[in-house]
Amino acid sequence: MKTIKHRMAHKLLLASVLTALSGTSYAGAKIKIDDDSWISLGVGIRTSLSMVNDAAPNGTSRSNDFTLESSRLYISGQANKEVKFYFGTEKMWGEYGVLDAIVQYEPSAGFNVWMGHLLTPADRIEMNGPFYGLTWGQYTVPLFPSDNDISNGANGQAGTYGRDDGVTLWGSADKFQYAFGVFDGYSGDANQTDAPLFATRLAYNFLSKEDNPGYYTSSTYFGKGGDIFTLAVSAQRQSNGYGTVTQSGSFSGYAIDGLFEKPLAGGSAITIEGEYKKFDVSTDAATPDFGMFDGKAYFASAAYLMAGHVGSGMFQPYVRYTKNQPSVGDSSNLKELGINYVISGQNMKLNLNLTSGDANASGAAGTDTKSALFGMQFQL
């Protein structure tokens, strides 16, 4: 019954918006109410075919799996220049659910307030989301709790897809950008004191200032953002954010990330991205309700956007290396060699990549495999 109601609600919502669009003067998918008020509709889709050596059911053949990695509906709007909202959906555990639901008060560049179900301030790859990364498989280092939760199958005890219920204050002063948030965080049995999660991200743009919505990020602008060199530090902490009801402990973690991009002649560009992460879990609990990585990790990526169009797009080959080093257990690494075919920035691109290694977003060493993936991404 719950599934049927959810599906009906989404159908009615989409039908209402499309009906409004069909009878309204708009640019693209934007409904203009008056000079200061509007509502817009967007979509995002990522789909892929992955082939992994020795991963078929017989244990020796290559697996072939088509995956709808992400399918999102975006709705945003504003009542006036300061009061806005954003709503997004995503496929979660076989059903479509609320990804973002944010009330946005934006009175100035220096101070803004977002509240609802939203991204917790974190490192660049988590602030990118899947659609604004440089590489297709950017999630190969351990993730902060609200993103790690989904990979551990905890179904929302510490957030989902990097999101959680809470509030974020964000803004900028010249080339300095900040975001500070307070969230529910881990809400399992170990958190008997109902302690909140504190999260922050501080960034400084040494060259051109990166231009993104709110405190979100991107890992490439395909040379369109000017000369970029940005360093940032992000940190999160929650008391009683780990463990069991009888043995609770705290979680803390920080990350330092950097992005360099230089436009070159003929529309080409070089992009270099890197990150170092350190997580600490202070508990002796052997079987925690919610698993978190303890240790350090890092990755580095480099890409070259080739000058000139081939057909309707440009080629951007890249390399990436990941290393995860848990405090207990085996270290892991992953090498990725890939190429983006960029047709319309992050709105339309194709990707082909080859990977080799055993690193993944959990931080624990997985099976050492070789794989190939072809992906397609579309946004409007």
C-alpha angles and dihedrals in degrees: 000000000000091000092050092050092049092050092047091049092053092046091051092047093050092044091051093051094046091048090052091048093051093059101035133084107242145151109240106323097338125122111207112207098173137325093295103026129073146141125214134193128209141167136208128195132180119180132168149177115221127191118193125186116245092358100115118109091263090060096232107062127078116262121231115200130172111203134187094213098181137000116177139178115205124200121176138159149145138237090203138340093288105034117065143149140209129199128180138171133207138180108261125178092341096312135080114252142165112292098172132009109169136169106206125202109185112172097155146357090257101051132027136155127215120182135176130051105345149135116298110229107261143135124322099265091054092045090050094061114205094294101059104045127118094227127040095234101043095146100082100112123071114282132222115262099270090054098033090057094071093053091051094051095239091136100221108329089128101020134283133259091355092307133116140162110273147082133282129198112202142164146123142248111204104305096347117097128187141181126184123180143177118206143171090253120174109006102177128120094284092065098073091150093055089233114182129232117248118205134177141172125194121186136177123201107210093184126014115002113247113242115215136137111276113320094333122123143207130210096213136021093187089241093302096107097064125235107344130189113158130167122191141177123204129185139180133188137177128175112221086014096136144030132040135308090265097039111034126168140169133266123217131168143161138191135197115204135177138191128194123181128171124187112220136191120302095021095297123134142183122223129192123183132177143165142187120201132189123186127185127194113189104201139094093211109137097199108031121189088234123030121224132180117251117197138039137301141176143182138189130199133186129187139178121206105210119226119248133032123272104200107320097335149047128241121238113184117192145176129210135186126194130190125184120188114184120195089237123029137024124324118238139199140190132201120202128189114184149149131216120209100208114203102160109001112263090337094075126012140137125216137198120184141168121207135189127184145049106270121118142160094277091065091227117113112262131189114311103242144158117225143171126209135188116194139179126202129192132177134173 
